[in-house]
Amino acid sequence: MANDLMLGQLKVVLPATFTQPTIAKDDENNEHDGPPRGKRRKKGEPTPLGDNDGGGRLDNNSNIPPEFRLKPNESYKDVFVNKHIQERPKWDETCTMCTRWWIIGKCYRDCKNVKSHVSSSDLPADKKSAFIEYLEICRRN
């Protein structure tokens, strides 16, 4: 083996798990229908259904109050997702204030709390102060 290595004649045979599978050619252009197999989208790359907007299902809140924004090194998932749900301020009798809309600034059009997807100028003062209290509770625990 050392002699083969010295002469540049070393041959390594890999088990089948390390070899690249051959893909059957479906047509004369040697291509298959559909997206490339095994290719994953990178973060920020457009989706096939829309321009990185959840397939056209997302709305944007471009004017988030500064008090609601994530702090540096704060993770929405770790601090707010499924945390203190009972303390989340009510928007009306049917829904609560949407944390995704008010903290991240994006949420789905079919969100169960879509009634709270209003602009900052339409946010009542009592709802704003209640949401600030809710943010403090989540950030403490």
Secondary structure, 3 states (H helix, E strand, C coil): CHHHHHHCCCCCCCCHHHCCCCCCCCCCCCCCCCCCCCCCCCCCCCECCECCCCCCCEEECCCCCHHHCCCCCCCHHHHCCCCCHHHCCECCCCCECCHHHHHHCEEECCCCCHHHCCCHHHCCHHHHHHHHHHHHHHHHC
